[in-house]
């Protein structure tokens, strides 16, 4: 197969390939970017593989960075762009189901492509637009099939994260897993417990936020791989609920929203401890916790000023989006209106501060001061007290 037109991302990188070839070596575009070019999908990272060894690559280009030179990767800086250029390599025995004990640099593209995970990720593309396909990946693209390169069990024993990557590719591409590939993924799913939680989170997060996440989740459920994910053992029925609660084709708008929907389906009450096991950031935990709490509160409460003030417009709009997708009543316009009506959006917007009360009324820090400020905040939000200094002052006097 030959591409009639190289995508602009590849055209910008052509000088890199040409310089390597002028120096007497082979060079190709490789990996997912080639697959996406064939499918007409947006291209993100452009990766280059070459027969030149790292030190030889560094001699070709004046500006390089050693970002993974022990594995053959050199970052080449060209104008405003940068490209990872990796030497053809084979990999030694995998000792931890994730990383090889070592790599061996080779001059053969064929040997390099043998170590790839799935056939649709094992393409190479030369400067003329000719696609190198050694494993029937083009036919698999036509059949929308996800197939492991070579013996599936070997690929997943080498790197067990490929199991989650397989489910993620189903979710992002809408492909079907080839039976032998799926069988190996299901059989070797226990190896996921040996992979760092951070890496598993990245793949699961990409699955949940992908266009075909329901298909990816269906494959994950069928494999029972969830039994080996943090705090998700025996949660197959709950995951089916997550999948089936939403209209087919619905897509989450953010990771926070997707994980909130997941935790609601799993009926997780303590959000932060659950997400800590997934090694997520404090900010992420807080955002998801807010969404889950707001969603649960909306089950029994209509939108109000206090609700919008407490959770914020952006959070509640995400909640309304979830409600609409589940077939529940949704009032985004009302939430927008209530937000515009709010006299303040945080305690910092209040006309007076605790320091003012201490200085002007002789109050001391403590429960009484806190109670007055909390009540004043609620009253301003409800519109019972105007947020002007004189009106607030009069209100405070009545409380003393």
Phi, psi and omega in degrees: 000146178224130177287132180289327179224129176283132175305153184301327179299323178285322180299321178295330183270354183304321179302331178293311178300317184296319180295321179294319181291322177298328179283356175101014182242168174270153176205140182216154164281141184221165169086205187298331180294326178291316177303313182293326177295319179295321182277352183075023179270162176301143180256135181254266182276134176259112180255145183236134175244145187214157175277351179283138177285161185309313181294328177290321177299318182293333178284337182282325187245137183286334184237109180220161176228133178279094182261344179191047190296332179294338177256007175096005186258129176236134176272119180261126180262125182223110184054239180264004182253162174218142185226137173276120179247118187240135179291140171310138182207159166245162185241142180282191182300137176275126186259344184226021180061021179217315185236143176286152178293340177185169177234154176238123179285137181228168179259001189255123175297320182303315180296324180294316184291337179299335185270000182289164186277302184239152185301326183282356174250006187251026177275156167231152183225126180267181187291344180269355183093006179281129181268128174266119183229104184265347191233020179075025181295326180295320177294321178295324175298315179299322182271002182052052186239138177253113186232137177290149174288129176069225182274115186305315183301323179296319181296320184278335173286327176298314185214100185292341177297337178300337177297311178292325177298323178299313178296322180294320178293326173301317182289326184272328183259339185076022181274168176254141177284130175299138189308314181294324178294314178298318180301318179292322178298316180293318182294322186261008180306327177304337180294344179299334179292345180269355182264146180300138182300323181301318181290321179294320178302315181303314182291318180293323177297317178296324177298310185295330184261007181276161182299325183250042185300329181293324177291318177298319179292323178300316179294319179297317179297315182298330181277346187063020179296337179300335179299344185245018175254152185305123174058028181237011179300136177062030181254025182299317181296321179293322178293325175296323176298316177302314181296317189273345182288341185251147177301144180299129180097352177295142179231133177293150183267347179202163176298319181299317179294319180297316181288329174297316178298321178298312182294326176295318179294323179282352182058043177279123180271321180260094188293312187296315177301322178298311183288335176295325178294338176269005177059040178273166182284161178298321180297319179296315179300317181295317182296316180293318179301317178299315180297316180296315180296316180296319180298314181295322179292324180292342178295335183235006183221139174281158177302138180215168177302315183298320180295315180294321179295318185292317186257338181091148183300313185298318179298313184290329176295325175293322177296316179297325177297317177297317181299315180298318181294335179268002179086014177267163178296143184223136185229060181297325181295320178295319178297318176300316180295314181298323178296320179293332180279343183299128177287333176221157178243353174200166180299333180293342180276353183294149185292337177230164181238171175301325179296322177299317181295324179293315183288318189268337183241000177071017177289153178249151177303135180160190184301320182297315179298316180296319180296319180297315181295319180295317180293320178298317179301313180297320182291321178294315180298320181285350181085010181280336178227131177287146182274054173243146189304314183294317180294321178296320181300315180296321179296317181299320181301323181290344182265352183261000000 
